[in-house]
Amino acid sequence: MRPGLSILAAAAIVAAGGDARANGRFPSSVSVEFRPGDPDDIYLGVTFGLMVSRDDGASFHWVCEQAVGYEGTFDPKYRVGANGSIYATTFEGLRVSRDGGCSFTTATAGQSPQGPGYLAGIWVDAIDVGPDGAVWVATAEAGRPNDVYRSTDDATSFTPLGLASSQVWWKSVVVAPGDGRRAYVSGYQVTQTGPDGGAIPPTVHLHRTDDAGGNWTMLPIADFELGTSPLLLVEAVAPDDPLLVLVRSVRVVPPAGDKLYRSTDGGESFTEVLTTTDTIRGVVMRADGTVLVATLMGGLHRSTDRGASFAPLGDRPQAGCLGDRGDTLMACGANWDPDFFALGRSADGVEWTKVFRYVEMKGPLACPAGTVQRDVCEAQLWPSIREQFGVPEEPRPDAAMPPRDPGGCCDARREPAAALLPVLLLALGLAPRRGRRAG
């Protein structure tokens, strides 16, 4: 173990203390998305908002959590449509930006709350965009019936797809890249009370549709080993074969390891293909049949036989996410030691090069006055972000800023404990200092 790592872990713990609503987590990258058909657009989810690049990673601009429509330690799941719409799941519904990230609105917010497709104020936990542009979402709200929904009008309206249940929280939905009518969903059924008054333990659900949600097939789960709190997540469907699907059983290997299962018959049967000692953070199935699995501490695993078997590729990068744009792989890495990139690029998953580090931020995303992005993210929060990451100040046409807001790197309401993070990072030599390209 490197000297100081225990101190670094303590720094992260200190930063996470205090009010649970405040975001004092150690800065890291957690997701990466691309705009279909546009190789220049990259969307990097981070623990302090969203980074947007329009030039294939040459420059990234920051969007704060408040602009997207959430706060705290929650991380939205993002998807991007071919038309440029950005979709983000939140506890209060699906947030949608149709102007490149400057403003977000809640899908269906202006519609009747009694409508069957009304999703405002409801936890949208899963999302995918099909090859035909249809937006699929699934809800996981306690105390109400949950369902899977589909939109064919850019998330303006949604149609429920017949999986309504007051006991099931739908946790994942994946549309086959080669067939927009075929999709797989998984759900977690909470503990129930049986007719005799005893407890019925929680279980999982796995379903497939071949006709865009008109009908569903309940898939067997006997092949899966399940954790104490059973949870299955559909991870990927082969781009050239809608019957080839990979599903993860979460936290089967204590304390946080997963098992990955493979089906070649549309989920009618599964075979275990990979066991990890760390949480799986991403799975991609490439057009050439290669499959890659990312973990934070165990690095990457690769299959060259369409997911039938895997071999480790080493413990770098510390992959917090994994994405395949088609022409290149991208992964979230450790911004500081040992990867020294917040986002990296690779042709094959073996050799990685830096795309972006936080110190290279080009500033907040430039948006009109009156938007949360301009009035809150840029005017109030950006000075603190720039200082904490050591981002060089660049001249801007509207460079005049109000006095620095006391908010911290990741939230407007920075807790006293989180304020210690920059000091601890400086002590370790891991935090950027003004004028240095160090983080």
C-alpha positions as CSV (number, residue, x, y, z in Angstrom):
1,M,0.0,0.0,0.0
2,R,1.3,3.5,-0.9
3,P,2.2,5.7,2.1
4,G,-0.6,8.1,2.7
5,L,-3.4,6.1,1.2
6,S,-4.9,5.5,4.6
7,I,-4.9,9.3,5.1
8,L,-6.5,9.7,1.7
9,A,-9.2,7.3,2.7
10,A,-9.7,9.3,5.9
11,A,-10.0,12.5,3.8
12,A,-12.8,10.9,1.8
13,I,-14.5,9.8,5.0
14,V,-14.2,13.2,6.6
15,A,-15.5,14.9,3.4
16,A,-18.5,12.6,3.4
17,G,-19.5,13.5,6.9
18,G,-22.2,15.9,8.1
19,D,-25.6,16.5,6.6
20,A,-26.5,13.6,4.3
21,R,-28.0,16.1,1.8
22,A,-24.6,17.7,1.2
23,N,-22.3,16.4,-1.4
24,G,-18.9,16.1,0.3
25,R,-17.7,13.0,-1.5
26,F,-14.2,12.6,-2.9
27,P,-14.3,13.9,-6.5
28,S,-14.6,11.1,-9.0
29,S,-16.1,10.2,-12.4
30,V,-19.0,7.8,-12.4
31,S,-20.5,7.5,-15.9
32,V,-19.8,8.3,-19.5
33,E,-22.3,8.7,-22.4
34,F,-22.2,9.6,-26.0
35,R,-24.5,11.2,-28.6
36,P,-25.5,8.6,-31.2
37,G,-24.1,9.5,-34.6
38,D,-21.9,12.3,-33.2
39,P,-18.4,11.4,-32.3
40,D,-17.6,14.8,-30.8
41,D,-20.1,14.9,-27.9
42,I,-19.0,13.3,-24.6
43,Y,-21.0,13.5,-21.4
44,L,-19.1,12.6,-18.2
45,G,-21.0,12.2,-15.0
46,V,-19.0,13.2,-11.9
47,T,-19.8,13.4,-8.2
48,F,-20.1,17.1,-8.5
49,G,-22.3,17.4,-11.6
50,L,-21.9,16.8,-15.3
51,M,-19.0,17.5,-17.7
52,V,-19.9,18.2,-21.3
53,S,-17.5,18.1,-24.3
54,R,-18.4,19.1,-27.8
55,D,-15.0,18.5,-29.4
56,D,-14.1,14.8,-28.6
57,G,-12.7,15.6,-25.2
58,A,-10.4,18.4,-26.2
59,S,-12.3,20.7,-23.7
60,F,-14.9,20.0,-21.0
61,H,-17.3,22.4,-19.4
62,W,-19.1,21.9,-16.1
63,V,-22.8,21.7,-15.3
64,C,-23.7,21.8,-11.6
65,E,-26.1,19.4,-9.9
66,Q,-28.6,22.1,-9.3
67,A,-28.9,22.8,-13.0
68,V,-29.6,19.1,-13.7
69,G,-32.1,19.0,-10.9
70,Y,-30.7,17.1,-8.0
71,E,-28.3,17.5,-5.0
72,G,-26.4,15.4,-2.6
73,T,-24.7,12.0,-3.0
74,F,-27.1,10.7,-5.6
75,D,-25.7,10.1,-9.1
76,P,-28.2,10.3,-12.0
77,K,-28.1,7.8,-14.9
78,Y,-27.7,9.7,-18.1
79,R,-28.6,8.9,-21.7
80,V,-28.4,11.1,-24.8
81,G,-30.6,11.1,-27.8
82,A,-29.4,11.4,-31.4
83,N,-31.2,14.8,-31.5
84,G,-28.9,16.0,-28.6
85,S,-31.5,15.7,-25.8
86,I,-29.9,14.9,-22.4
87,Y,-31.9,12.6,-20.1
88,A,-31.1,12.3,-16.4
89,T,-32.9,10.1,-13.8
90,T,-33.7,11.6,-10.5
91,F,-35.8,11.0,-7.4
92,E,-38.2,13.6,-8.6
93,G,-38.7,12.3,-12.2
94,L,-36.9,12.3,-15.5
95,R,-35.0,15.5,-16.2
96,V,-34.6,16.5,-19.8
97,S,-32.4,19.2,-21.5
98,R,-33.1,20.1,-25.1
99,D,-30.7,23.0,-25.3
100,G,-27.4,21.2,-24.7
101,G,-27.4,21.2,-20.9
102,C,-28.3,24.9,-20.2
103,S,-31.7,24.1,-18.8
104,F,-33.5,21.0,-17.6
105,T,-37.2,20.4,-17.2
106,T,-39.1,17.5,-15.6
107,A,-40.8,15.2,-18.1
108,T,-44.6,15.3,-18.0
109,A,-44.6,18.0,-15.3
110,G,-47.2,20.0,-17.1
111,Q,-49.6,17.1,-17.6
112,S,-52.4,15.8,-15.5
113,P,-51.2,14.0,-12.4
114,Q,-54.0,11.5,-13.0
115,G,-52.7,10.6,-16.4
116,P,-51.3,7.0,-16.9
117,G,-48.0,8.3,-18.1
118,Y,-47.4,11.0,-15.4
119,L,-43.9,10.7,-14.0
120,A,-43.2,14.0,-12.3
121,G,-42.2,13.6,-8.7
122,I,-41.6,9.9,-9.0
123,W,-38.2,8.2,-8.7
124,V,-37.1,7.2,-12.2
125,D,-34.4,4.7,-11.5
126,A,-33.6,3.1,-14.9
127,I,-33.4,4.5,-18.4
128,D,-32.3,3.5,-21.9
129,V,-32.7,4.9,-25.4
130,G,-33.4,2.4,-28.2
131,P,-31.9,2.5,-31.7
132,D,-35.1,4.0,-32.9
133,G,-34.8,6.9,-30.5
134,A,-37.6,5.7,-28.1
135,V,-36.9,6.5,-24.5
136,W,-37.6,3.7,-22.0
137,V,-37.7,4.4,-18.2
138,A,-38.6,2.4,-15.1
139,T,-39.7,3.6,-11.7
140,A,-38.8,2.5,-8.2
141,E,-40.9,4.7,-5.9
142,A,-41.9,3.3,-2.5
143,G,-45.5,3.3,-1.6
144,R,-46.9,3.5,-5.1
145,P,-47.3,1.2,-8.2
146,N,-44.2,1.1,-10.3
147,D,-44.0,0.4,-14.0
148,V,-41.9,0.5,-17.2
149,Y,-42.7,3.3,-19.6
150,R,-41.9,4.2,-23.2
151,S,-41.8,7.5,-25.1
152,T,-41.7,8.0,-28.8
153,D,-41.8,11.8,-28.7
154,D,-38.6,12.8,-27.0
155,A,-39.8,12.2,-23.4
156,T,-42.8,14.6,-23.8
157,S,-45.3,11.8,-23.0
158,F,-44.9,8.2,-21.8
159,T,-47.0,5.1,-22.1
160,P,-47.1,2.5,-19.3
161,L,-46.1,-0.9,-20.6
162,G,-48.1,-3.3,-18.4
163,L,-45.7,-4.2,-15.6
164,A,-47.5,-2.1,-12.9
165,S,-46.8,-3.4,-9.4
166,S,-47.0,-2.0,-5.9
167,Q,-44.5,-4.5,-4.6
168,V,-41.8,-4.3,-7.3
169,W,-39.2,-1.6,-7.8
170,W,-38.0,-1.7,-11.4
171,K,-34.2,-1.3,-11.3
172,S,-32.9,-1.8,-14.9
173,V,-34.0,-1.6,-18.5
174,V,-31.9,-2.3,-21.5
175,V,-33.1,-2.1,-25.2
176,A,-31.4,-4.4,-27.7
177,P,-29.1,-2.2,-29.9
178,G,-30.1,-4.1,-33.0
179,D,-33.8,-4.3,-32.3
180,G,-35.7,-1.4,-30.7
181,R,-38.7,-3.6,-30.0
182,R,-36.8,-6.0,-27.8
183,A,-36.0,-5.0,-24.2
184,Y,-35.1,-6.6,-20.9
185,V,-36.0,-5.3,-17.5
186,S,-35.3,-6.4,-13.9
187,G,-37.0,-5.6,-10.7
188,Y,-36.7,-6.1,-6.9
189,Q,-39.8,-7.3,-5.1
190,V,-39.8,-6.1,-1.5
191,T,-40.6,-8.2,1.6
192,Q,-44.3,-9.0,1.9
193,T,-46.6,-10.5,4.5
194,G,-48.0,-13.9,3.7
195,P,-51.6,-15.1,4.3
196,D,-50.4,-16.7,7.6
197,G,-48.9,-13.4,8.8
198,G,-45.3,-14.5,8.1
199,A,-42.8,-12.7,6.0
200,I,-42.3,-13.6,2.4
201,P,-38.7,-12.8,1.6
202,P,-37.7,-10.4,-1.1
203,T,-37.1,-11.7,-4.6
204,V,-36.2,-10.6,-8.1
205,H,-38.0,-10.3,-11.4
206,L,-36.7,-10.5,-14.9
207,H,-38.8,-9.9,-18.0
208,R,-38.3,-9.6,-21.8
209,T,-40.5,-8.0,-24.4
210,D,-40.3,-8.7,-28.2
211,D,-42.9,-6.2,-29.2
212,A,-42.0,-2.8,-27.6
213,G,-43.8,-3.6,-24.3
214,G,-47.0,-4.9,-25.8
215,N,-46.4,-8.3,-24.2
216,W,-43.9,-9.5,-21.6
217,T,-42.3,-12.9,-20.9
218,M,-41.3,-13.6,-17.3
219,L,-37.9,-15.2,-17.4
220,P,-36.7,-17.9,-15.0
221,I,-34.3,-16.9,-12.2
222,A,-33.3,-20.4,-11.0
223,D,-29.8,-20.1,-12.7
224,F,-28.8,-17.1,-10.6
225,E,-27.1,-17.1,-7.2
226,L,-28.6,-14.2,-5.3
227,G,-27.3,-12.0,-2.5
228,T,-28.8,-11.5,0.9
229,S,-30.7,-8.5,-0.6
230,P,-31.4,-10.1,-4.0
231,L,-30.9,-7.8,-7.0
232,L,-30.4,-8.5,-10.7
233,L,-29.4,-5.8,-13.2
234,V,-29.5,-6.2,-16.9
235,E,-26.1,-5.0,-18.1
236,A,-25.8,-5.4,-21.9
237,V,-27.3,-6.9,-25.0
238,A,-25.2,-7.8,-28.0
239,P,-25.4,-5.3,-30.8
240,D,-25.8,-8.0,-33.4
241,D,-27.8,-10.5,-31.5
242,P,-30.8,-9.5,-29.3
243,L,-30.9,-13.0,-27.7
244,L,-27.4,-12.6,-26.2
245,V,-27.8,-10.8,-22.9
246,L,-25.6,-10.3,-19.8
247,V,-27.2,-9.9,-16.3
248,R,-25.4,-9.1,-13.1
249,S,-26.3,-10.5,-9.7
250,V,-25.3,-7.8,-7.2
251,R,-23.3,-8.3,-4.0
252,V,-23.2,-12.1,-4.2
253,V,-19.5,-12.3,-3.1
254,P,-19.0,-10.5,0.2
255,P,-18.5,-7.7,0.9
256,A,-19.3,-6.2,-2.5
257,G,-18.5,-8.6,-5.3
258,D,-20.8,-9.5,-8.1
259,K,-21.5,-12.4,-10.5
260,L,-22.1,-11.9,-14.2
261,Y,-24.4,-14.3,-16.1
262,R,-24.8,-14.9,-19.9
263,S,-27.8,-16.0,-21.9
264,T,-27.8,-16.9,-25.6
265,D,-31.5,-17.7,-25.8
266,G,-33.1,-14.4,-24.8
267,G,-33.0,-15.1,-21.0
268,E,-34.6,-18.5,-21.0
269,S,-31.4,-19.9,-19.4
270,F,-28.2,-18.4,-17.9
271,T,-24.6,-19.5,-17.3
272,E,-22.3,-17.9,-14.8
273,V,-19.3,-16.4,-16.7
274,L,-17.5,-14.1,-14.2
275,T,-17.1,-13.6,-10.5
276,T,-15.6,-10.4,-9.1
277,T,-14.5,-9.3,-5.7
278,D,-15.5,-5.7,-6.3
279,T,-18.7,-4.1,-7.7
280,I,-19.0,-4.2,-11.4
281,R,-19.1,-0.6,-12.7
282,G,-19.7,-1.2,-16.4
283,V,-20.2,-3.8,-19.1
284,V,-19.8,-3.3,-22.8
285,M,-20.4,-5.7,-25.7
286,R,-18.5,-4.5,-28.8
287,A,-19.4,-5.1,-32.4
288,D,-16.4,-7.4,-32.9
289,G,-17.7,-9.7,-30.1
290,T,-15.3,-8.5,-27.4
291,V,-16.9,-8.0,-24.0
292,L,-15.3,-5.8,-21.3
293,V,-16.2,-5.6,-17.6
294,A,-15.0,-2.8,-15.4
295,T,-14.4,-2.7,-11.7
296,L,-13.0,0.0,-9.5
297,M,-10.3,-1.9,-7.6
298,G,-10.0,-5.0,-9.8
299,G,-9.5,-3.2,-13.1
300,L,-10.8,-4.6,-16.3
301,H,-11.8,-8.1,-17.5
302,R,-12.0,-9.0,-21.2
303,S,-13.7,-11.7,-23.2
304,T,-12.8,-12.5,-26.7
305,D,-15.5,-15.2,-27.2
306,R,-18.7,-13.0,-26.8
307,G,-18.8,-13.2,-23.0
308,A,-18.4,-17.0,-22.6
309,S,-15.2,-16.6,-20.6
310,F,-13.1,-13.7,-19.2
311,A,-9.5,-13.0,-18.4
312,P,-8.2,-10.1,-16.2
313,L,-6.4,-7.2,-17.9
314,G,-4.7,-5.9,-14.8
315,D,-5.7,-3.5,-12.0
316,R,-5.5,-0.3,-14.1
317,P,-7.4,1.8,-14.6
318,Q,-9.5,2.0,-11.5
319,A,-12.6,2.0,-13.7
320,G,-15.6,3.7,-12.2
321,C,-17.4,3.5,-15.5
322,L,-17.0,2.1,-19.0
323,G,-18.4,3.1,-22.4
324,D,-18.0,2.1,-26.0
325,R,-18.5,4.8,-28.6
326,G,-17.8,2.3,-31.4
327,D,-14.5,3.7,-32.6
328,T,-13.0,3.8,-29.1
329,L,-13.5,2.7,-25.5
330,M,-13.7,5.3,-22.7
331,A,-13.4,4.7,-18.9
332,C,-13.6,6.7,-15.7
333,G,-10.3,6.6,-13.9
334,A,-8.7,7.9,-10.8
335,N,-8.1,11.6,-11.5
336,W,-5.0,11.5,-9.2
337,D,-2.9,8.5,-8.3
338,P,-2.7,5.9,-9.8
339,D,-4.4,6.6,-13.2
340,F,-4.1,10.4,-13.4
341,F,-7.1,10.8,-15.6
342,A,-10.7,11.4,-14.9
343,L,-11.6,10.0,-18.3
344,G,-9.3,7.8,-20.4
345,R,-9.4,6.4,-23.9
346,S,-8.4,3.0,-25.3
347,A,-8.7,1.1,-28.6
348,D,-8.6,-2.4,-26.9
349,G,-8.9,-1.9,-23.2
350,V,-5.2,-2.7,-22.6
351,E,-3.4,0.6,-23.3
352,W,-5.1,3.7,-21.9
353,T,-4.4,7.4,-22.6
354,K,-5.7,10.5,-20.8
355,V,-8.6,12.4,-22.3
356,F,-9.3,14.7,-19.4
357,R,-8.3,15.7,-15.8
358,Y,-10.3,18.0,-13.6
359,V,-7.7,20.7,-13.6
360,E,-8.3,21.0,-17.4
361,M,-11.9,22.2,-17.1
362,K,-12.5,25.1,-19.4
363,G,-15.1,26.6,-17.0
364,P,-18.8,26.3,-16.6
365,L,-21.0,25.6,-19.6
366,A,-21.9,29.1,-21.0
367,C,-25.7,29.6,-20.8
368,P,-28.1,32.6,-21.0
369,A,-28.9,34.7,-17.9
370,G,-32.0,33.4,-16.2
371,T,-30.9,29.7,-16.3
372,V,-29.8,27.9,-13.2
373,Q,-26.6,27.1,-15.0
374,R,-25.8,30.7,-15.5
375,D,-27.2,32.2,-12.3
376,V,-26.2,29.5,-9.8
377,C,-23.5,27.2,-11.3
378,E,-21.4,29.9,-13.0
379,A,-22.1,33.0,-10.8
380,Q,-22.1,31.4,-7.4
381,L,-20.5,27.9,-7.4
382,W,-17.8,28.0,-10.1
383,P,-15.2,30.2,-8.2
384,S,-15.0,27.5,-5.5
385,I,-14.8,24.7,-8.0
386,R,-12.0,26.5,-9.9
387,E,-10.0,27.1,-6.7
388,Q,-10.4,23.6,-5.3
389,F,-9.2,21.9,-8.5
390,G,-6.6,24.5,-9.3
391,V,-8.2,25.4,-12.7
392,P,-6.4,28.3,-14.3
393,E,-8.7,31.3,-14.6
394,E,-9.3,32.1,-18.3
395,P,-10.7,35.4,-19.5
396,R,-14.4,35.4,-20.2
397,P,-16.6,38.0,-21.9
398,D,-18.7,38.2,-18.7
399,A,-15.8,37.6,-16.3
400,A,-17.2,39.8,-13.5
401,M,-18.4,37.5,-10.7
402,P,-20.2,38.3,-7.5
403,P,-18.3,37.5,-4.2
404,R,-17.3,33.9,-3.8
405,D,-20.1,31.7,-2.5
406,P,-19.1,29.7,0.6
407,G,-20.3,26.5,-1.1
408,G,-17.8,23.8,-1.7
409,C,-16.6,21.7,-4.6
410,C,-19.7,19.7,-4.9
411,D,-22.7,21.4,-3.3
412,A,-24.0,24.8,-2.5
413,R,-24.2,23.8,1.2
414,R,-20.7,22.7,2.0
415,E,-20.4,21.1,5.4
416,P,-17.6,22.1,7.8
417,A,-16.1,18.6,7.5
418,A,-16.0,18.7,3.8
419,A,-14.0,21.9,4.0
420,L,-11.0,19.9,5.3
421,L,-10.7,17.9,2.0
422,P,-8.6,20.5,0.1
423,V,-6.3,20.8,3.1
424,L,-5.8,17.1,3.3
425,L,-5.2,16.7,-0.4
426,L,-2.6,19.4,-0.3
427,A,-0.9,17.7,2.6
428,L,-0.7,14.6,0.5
429,G,0.5,16.4,-2.6
430,L,-2.5,15.2,-4.5
431,A,-4.4,18.5,-4.8
432,P,-3.7,21.0,-7.5
433,R,-2.0,24.2,-6.6
434,R,-2.6,27.5,-8.5
435,G,-0.6,27.5,-11.7
436,R,0.2,23.8,-11.7
437,R,-1.4,21.1,-13.9
438,A,-1.7,18.7,-11.1
439,G,-5.3,17.4,-10.9
